[in-house]
Amino acid sequence: MAGPEVAFTSAAIKVLFTQGAYDFFFKWKLDEMLLDRLKALVNSTKSLLTVAEMRRQIQENSIGDEWFKKARFAICDAEDVLDKIFTDVQKEEYRLGDSPGTVNIVKDKFRYKGKDIVCSVHPCKKTREAEMRKLIERLESIASEVSHLGLDTTAELAAIREARGRPTSSVNDTIEIFGRSEDKKNIMKLLESRDGADDALRVIPIVGLGGVGKTTLANMVFKECRSSTPPMFDVSAWACLSDEFKVGDVIKSILEFITKRRPKLDGLDSLQQELKKELQGKKFLLILDDMWSEDPRKWDDLRTPFLVGKSGSRIIVTTGSKDVAKLVTSVPNVFYLLNVMSEEESWSLFKSVAFPEGGEGESTELKKIGQGIVEKCKGLPLSVPLL
């Protein structure tokens, strides 16, 4: 079994979320309700682990170490159960006389080739279903423990859902910016620094909890660079990435930002070549906002056109995943961790939203209520207007 620090990107876990998994269960008469329940539990546990992992990075004292390990191992075991099921199918195909390759399991999907499977019930049906039920019980038990660890706070989970669901852009946020001036200075220094072997093309990941203000910080830096005189960069662009982005779509978005027109090209190679023409010999700044994919092949395809830029070119990647940061950073294990706001900064932000005309001091009761809300927000700026 894989160790507890593996990322949730294995073939088996990905298969759990595809239609191919349901086709597989139907063909072998396995209980599809088990798949639905396991899917929901894996998804929710991964979300809670995201919160836990980021908070472990931010806080000096690690929280819920035992819970964290149990949850990680449970996810890994879910992977192992699925791997066993797929192995069973391969063995059965060989037993029935199919040639090698009849069952083809690829990294992100499961499909059948060749003749139909003739037996209607898998010989390990009871065993595999029992394993899944046992795993579901474990995940349910793990989920029941989170209230004691403070990981299921409304503010954190709402902020993560909101941050991952909302579109981002380089347009300034409506919420006034509090407590990020020092972070902005630090990122600007990283952009301007000409030291290090990565100077030709430096990738700066900004990592933090959902709702902590990664996009807002990147936007502050982006505006500063574009408004400077003389300009710091010859070309600047902003692209928003979805959970499972398509490289071609991202390149189109970058080209549209630079040229002010939507490219008519479709093939990945053609799009890469077009972007190379726009960046060739130019010092550029690119913001890749809200990246979650940990697929190294996608990252290689995406960054290929960027290698033709002039020395001093910079890419800022915002992400809630430490694994993504490790993938994209140009200096191993180096990234910018954006911490939550202080209580004072959170209160200033809350007052600007709740009392835009001032007057929060007119009522002691209102102030008390407001401070209670600020405490629930856990230093996450995006959660202030949500609550």
C-alpha positions as CSV (number, residue, x, y, z in Angstrom):
1,M,0.0,0.0,0.0
2,A,1.2,3.5,-0.8
3,G,2.4,5.7,2.1
4,P,0.2,8.3,3.8
5,E,1.8,11.2,1.9
6,V,0.9,10.2,-1.6
7,A,-1.2,12.6,-3.7
8,F,-4.8,11.6,-4.7
9,T,-4.0,11.2,-8.4
10,S,-3.7,7.4,-8.9
11,A,-5.5,5.7,-11.7
12,A,-7.8,3.8,-9.3
13,I,-9.0,7.0,-7.5
14,K,-9.6,8.7,-10.9
15,V,-11.6,5.7,-12.1
16,L,-13.9,6.0,-9.1
17,F,-15.2,9.3,-10.6
18,T,-15.8,8.1,-14.2
19,Q,-18.7,6.5,-16.0
20,G,-16.5,3.6,-16.7
21,A,-16.6,2.6,-13.0
22,Y,-20.4,2.3,-13.2
23,D,-20.2,0.2,-16.4
24,F,-17.8,-2.1,-14.6
25,F,-20.1,-2.5,-11.6
26,F,-23.1,-3.2,-13.8
27,K,-21.3,-5.8,-15.9
28,W,-20.1,-7.7,-12.8
29,K,-23.4,-7.2,-10.8
30,L,-21.6,-5.3,-8.0
31,D,-23.6,-3.0,-5.8
32,E,-23.6,0.4,-7.4
33,M,-24.9,2.0,-4.2
34,L,-21.5,1.1,-2.6
35,L,-19.8,3.0,-5.3
36,D,-22.0,6.0,-4.8
37,R,-21.4,6.0,-1.1
38,L,-17.7,5.4,-1.4
39,K,-17.4,8.2,-4.0
40,A,-19.2,10.7,-1.7
41,L,-17.0,9.8,1.3
42,V,-13.7,9.9,-0.7
43,N,-14.7,13.3,-2.0
44,S,-15.7,14.8,1.4
45,T,-12.6,13.3,3.1
46,K,-10.3,14.8,0.4
47,S,-11.9,18.2,1.0
48,L,-11.3,17.9,4.8
49,L,-7.8,16.7,4.2
50,T,-7.2,19.8,2.1
51,V,-8.3,22.0,4.9
52,A,-6.2,20.0,7.4
53,E,-3.1,20.0,5.4
54,M,-3.1,23.7,4.7
55,R,-3.8,24.4,8.4
56,R,-1.0,22.2,9.4
57,Q,1.3,24.3,7.3
58,I,0.0,27.6,8.7
59,Q,-0.2,26.7,12.4
60,E,2.9,26.0,14.5
61,N,1.2,23.1,16.3
62,S,0.0,20.4,14.0
63,I,-3.7,19.7,14.5
64,G,-5.3,16.2,14.5
65,D,-2.1,14.3,13.6
66,E,-3.8,10.9,14.3
67,W,-6.9,11.8,12.4
68,F,-4.8,13.1,9.5
69,K,-2.9,9.9,9.2
70,K,-6.1,7.7,9.5
71,A,-7.8,9.8,6.7
72,R,-4.8,9.5,4.4
73,F,-4.4,5.8,4.9
74,A,-8.2,5.3,4.3
75,I,-7.9,7.1,1.0
76,C,-4.9,4.9,0.1
77,D,-6.9,1.8,1.0
78,A,-9.8,2.9,-1.2
79,E,-7.2,3.0,-4.0
80,D,-6.0,-0.5,-3.1
81,V,-9.6,-1.9,-3.1
82,L,-10.2,-0.6,-6.6
83,D,-6.9,-1.9,-7.8
84,K,-7.8,-5.4,-6.5
85,I,-11.1,-5.2,-8.4
86,F,-9.4,-4.3,-11.7
87,T,-6.8,-7.0,-11.1
88,D,-9.6,-9.6,-10.6
89,V,-11.1,-8.6,-14.0
90,Q,-7.8,-9.0,-15.7
91,K,-7.3,-12.5,-14.2
92,E,-10.8,-13.5,-15.2
93,E,-10.3,-12.4,-18.8
94,Y,-7.1,-14.5,-19.1
95,R,-8.9,-17.5,-17.5
96,L,-11.6,-17.2,-20.1
97,G,-9.0,-17.3,-22.9
98,D,-8.9,-13.7,-24.0
99,S,-5.6,-12.5,-25.3
100,P,-3.4,-10.1,-23.4
101,G,-4.7,-6.6,-23.7
102,T,-8.4,-7.6,-23.8
103,V,-8.9,-5.6,-20.7
104,N,-7.1,-2.3,-21.1
105,I,-6.8,-0.1,-18.0
106,V,-5.4,3.3,-18.7
107,K,-4.5,6.1,-16.3
108,D,-7.7,8.0,-16.4
109,K,-10.4,5.7,-17.6
110,F,-11.5,2.0,-17.7
111,R,-12.9,0.4,-20.8
112,Y,-13.4,-3.1,-22.2
113,K,-12.0,-4.4,-25.5
114,G,-12.8,-7.6,-27.4
115,K,-15.4,-10.2,-26.5
116,D,-18.0,-9.8,-23.8
117,I,-17.4,-11.3,-20.3
118,V,-19.6,-14.4,-20.2
119,C,-20.0,-14.9,-16.5
120,S,-22.7,-12.7,-14.9
121,V,-21.3,-12.6,-11.3
122,H,-17.7,-12.0,-10.4
123,P,-16.2,-14.8,-8.3
124,C,-14.8,-12.3,-5.8
125,K,-18.1,-10.3,-5.7
126,K,-18.8,-10.9,-2.0
127,T,-15.2,-10.3,-1.0
128,R,-14.8,-7.1,-2.8
129,E,-18.2,-5.8,-1.6
130,A,-17.3,-6.7,1.9
131,E,-14.0,-4.7,1.6
132,M,-15.9,-1.7,0.2
133,R,-18.4,-1.8,3.1
134,K,-15.6,-2.0,5.6
135,L,-13.9,0.9,4.0
136,I,-17.1,2.9,3.9
137,E,-17.5,2.3,7.7
138,R,-13.9,3.6,8.2
139,L,-14.5,6.7,6.2
140,E,-17.8,7.4,8.0
141,S,-16.1,7.0,11.4
142,I,-13.3,9.4,10.2
143,A,-15.9,11.9,9.1
144,S,-17.6,11.7,12.5
145,E,-14.4,12.8,14.2
146,V,-13.9,16.1,12.4
147,S,-16.1,18.2,14.7
148,H,-13.7,17.5,17.5
149,L,-10.8,18.8,15.5
150,G,-12.3,22.1,14.3
151,L,-11.9,21.1,10.6
152,D,-15.6,21.3,9.6
153,T,-16.0,25.0,10.3
154,T,-18.5,26.8,8.1
155,A,-16.0,29.5,7.2
156,E,-13.3,27.3,5.9
157,L,-15.4,24.9,3.9
158,A,-17.6,27.7,2.5
159,A,-14.6,29.7,1.5
160,I,-13.0,26.7,-0.3
161,R,-16.2,25.9,-2.2
162,E,-16.6,29.6,-3.1
163,A,-13.0,30.0,-4.1
164,R,-13.0,26.9,-6.3
165,G,-16.4,27.6,-7.9
166,R,-16.0,31.3,-8.7
167,P,-14.4,32.5,-11.9
168,T,-11.3,34.6,-11.5
169,S,-9.9,37.5,-13.5
170,S,-7.3,40.3,-13.4
171,V,-10.1,42.8,-12.6
172,N,-9.7,44.3,-9.1
173,D,-11.8,42.7,-6.4
174,T,-14.6,44.7,-4.9
175,I,-13.5,43.9,-1.3
176,E,-11.0,46.3,0.0
177,I,-7.6,44.8,0.5
178,F,-6.4,44.4,4.1
179,G,-3.2,43.0,5.5
180,R,-1.6,42.0,2.2
181,S,0.8,44.9,1.6
182,E,3.8,43.0,3.0
183,D,2.9,39.9,1.0
184,K,2.8,42.1,-2.1
185,K,6.2,43.5,-1.4
186,N,7.6,40.0,-0.9
187,I,6.2,38.8,-4.2
188,M,7.5,41.9,-6.0
189,K,11.0,41.2,-4.7
190,L,10.8,37.6,-6.0
191,L,9.8,39.0,-9.4
192,E,12.6,41.6,-9.5
193,S,15.3,39.4,-8.1
194,R,17.9,38.4,-10.7
195,D,19.7,35.8,-8.6
196,G,19.6,32.1,-9.0
197,A,19.7,29.5,-11.8
198,D,16.0,29.9,-12.4
199,D,16.4,33.6,-13.5
200,A,15.7,32.8,-17.2
201,L,12.1,31.7,-16.3
202,R,11.1,31.7,-12.7
203,V,7.8,30.1,-11.5
204,I,6.5,31.4,-8.2
205,P,3.7,29.3,-6.7
206,I,1.5,31.1,-4.1
207,V,-0.1,28.5,-1.8
208,G,-2.8,28.9,0.7
209,L,-6.3,27.9,1.9
210,G,-9.3,28.5,-0.2
211,G,-10.5,32.0,0.5
212,V,-7.2,33.2,2.0
213,G,-6.7,35.8,-0.8
214,K,-4.3,34.2,-3.3
215,T,-6.1,35.6,-6.4
216,T,-6.4,39.0,-4.7
217,L,-2.7,39.1,-4.0
218,A,-1.8,37.9,-7.5
219,N,-4.1,40.7,-8.9
220,M,-2.4,43.3,-6.7
221,V,1.0,42.3,-8.1
222,F,-0.3,42.1,-11.6
223,K,-1.7,45.6,-11.5
224,E,1.5,47.0,-10.0
225,C,3.6,45.5,-12.7
226,R,1.4,46.7,-15.5
227,S,1.1,50.2,-14.2
228,S,4.8,50.7,-13.5
229,T,6.8,53.2,-15.5
230,P,8.7,52.0,-17.4
231,P,6.8,48.7,-17.7
232,M,8.5,45.8,-15.8
233,F,7.5,43.3,-18.5
234,D,7.1,43.5,-22.3
235,V,4.0,41.2,-22.2
236,S,1.6,40.3,-19.4
237,A,-1.3,37.9,-19.3
238,W,-3.8,36.2,-16.9
239,A,-5.4,32.8,-17.3
240,C,-7.8,31.0,-15.0
241,L,-7.5,27.3,-14.7
242,S,-10.3,24.8,-13.9
243,D,-9.8,21.6,-11.9
244,E,-9.2,19.5,-15.0
245,F,-8.2,22.2,-17.5
246,K,-7.4,21.5,-21.1
247,V,-4.0,22.8,-22.1
248,G,-5.3,24.1,-25.5
249,D,-8.0,26.1,-23.8
250,V,-5.6,27.7,-21.4
251,I,-3.2,28.7,-24.3
252,K,-6.2,30.1,-26.2
253,S,-7.1,32.2,-23.2
254,I,-3.5,33.5,-22.9
255,L,-3.3,34.3,-26.6
256,E,-6.7,36.2,-26.4
257,F,-5.4,38.2,-23.4
258,I,-2.3,39.2,-25.3
259,T,-3.7,39.8,-28.8
260,K,-7.2,40.9,-27.8
261,R,-8.7,38.4,-30.2
262,R,-9.8,34.8,-30.0
263,P,-7.4,32.5,-31.9
264,K,-9.0,30.4,-34.6
265,L,-6.4,27.5,-34.2
266,D,-7.4,24.3,-32.5
267,G,-4.5,21.8,-32.5
268,L,-2.3,21.9,-29.4
269,D,0.9,22.1,-31.5
270,S,-0.4,25.0,-33.6
271,L,-1.5,26.8,-30.4
272,Q,1.9,26.3,-28.8
273,Q,3.7,27.6,-31.9
274,E,1.4,30.7,-32.0
275,L,2.1,31.5,-28.4
276,K,5.8,31.0,-28.9
277,K,5.7,33.7,-31.6
278,E,4.0,36.1,-29.2
279,L,6.5,35.5,-26.4
280,Q,9.7,35.0,-28.4
281,G,12.5,37.2,-27.0
282,K,10.1,39.1,-24.8
283,K,10.2,39.4,-21.0
284,F,6.7,38.4,-19.9
285,L,4.6,38.0,-16.7
286,L,1.9,35.3,-16.6
287,I,-0.6,34.6,-13.9
288,L,-2.0,31.1,-13.8
289,D,-4.8,31.3,-11.3
290,D,-6.4,28.5,-9.3
291,M,-4.4,25.5,-10.5
292,W,-5.3,22.1,-9.1
293,S,-4.2,19.5,-11.6
294,E,-1.1,17.6,-10.5
295,D,-0.6,16.0,-13.9
296,P,3.0,16.6,-14.9
297,R,2.3,16.0,-18.6
298,K,-0.2,18.8,-18.6
299,W,2.3,21.1,-17.0
300,D,5.0,20.2,-19.5
301,D,2.7,20.8,-22.4
302,L,1.5,24.1,-20.9
303,R,5.0,25.5,-20.1
304,T,6.7,24.5,-23.4
305,P,5.8,27.8,-25.1
306,F,7.1,29.8,-22.1
307,L,10.7,28.7,-22.5
308,V,11.3,31.0,-25.5
309,G,10.8,34.2,-23.4
310,K,13.5,36.6,-22.5
311,S,15.6,36.1,-19.3
312,G,13.7,37.6,-16.3
313,S,10.3,36.3,-17.4
314,R,8.1,35.2,-14.5
315,I,5.1,33.0,-13.9
316,I,2.9,33.2,-10.8
317,V,0.8,30.1,-10.1
318,T,-1.9,30.3,-7.4
319,T,-3.0,27.0,-5.9
320,G,-4.5,25.4,-2.8
321,S,-2.3,22.3,-3.3
322,K,1.2,21.9,-2.0
323,D,1.7,19.1,-4.5
324,V,0.9,21.4,-7.4
325,A,3.3,24.0,-6.0
326,K,6.1,21.3,-5.9
327,L,5.3,20.4,-9.5
328,V,5.5,23.8,-11.0
329,T,8.1,25.6,-8.9
330,S,11.4,26.3,-10.6
331,V,13.3,25.9,-7.3
332,P,12.6,22.5,-5.6
333,N,10.3,22.8,-2.6
334,V,10.3,26.6,-2.7
335,F,7.0,28.4,-2.8
336,Y,5.2,31.3,-1.2
337,L,2.8,30.3,1.6
338,L,0.1,32.9,2.1
339,N,-1.0,32.9,5.7
340,V,-4.4,33.7,7.1
341,M,-5.1,37.3,8.2
342,S,-4.5,38.5,11.8
343,E,-7.5,39.1,14.0
344,E,-7.0,42.8,13.7
345,E,-6.9,42.7,9.9
346,S,-10.0,40.4,9.8
347,W,-11.9,42.9,12.0
348,S,-10.9,45.8,9.7
349,L,-12.1,43.9,6.7
350,F,-15.4,42.9,8.5
351,K,-16.0,46.6,9.4
352,S,-15.5,47.7,5.8
353,V,-18.1,45.1,4.6
354,A,-20.7,45.3,7.4
355,F,-20.4,49.0,8.2
356,P,-19.4,50.8,5.0
357,E,-20.7,54.1,6.4
358,G,-19.0,53.6,9.7
359,G,-21.0,53.5,13.0
360,E,-19.9,50.1,14.3
361,G,-19.2,51.7,17.6
362,E,-22.7,52.9,18.1
363,S,-23.8,49.5,19.4
364,T,-21.8,47.3,21.8
365,E,-24.1,44.4,20.9
366,L,-23.4,44.8,17.2
367,K,-19.7,44.9,17.8
368,K,-19.9,41.8,19.9
369,I,-21.8,39.9,17.2
370,G,-19.4,41.1,14.5
371,Q,-16.4,40.0,16.5
372,G,-18.0,36.6,16.9
373,I,-18.4,36.4,13.1
374,V,-14.8,37.4,12.6
375,E,-13.6,34.6,14.9
376,K,-15.6,32.1,12.9
377,C,-13.9,33.3,9.7
378,K,-10.5,32.0,10.9
379,G,-8.6,34.7,9.1
380,L,-10.0,33.9,5.6
381,P,-10.9,37.1,3.8
382,L,-13.4,35.5,1.4
383,S,-15.4,34.0,4.2
384,V,-16.2,37.5,5.7
385,P,-18.7,38.5,3.1
386,L,-20.0,34.9,2.8
387,L,-21.0,34.9,6.5
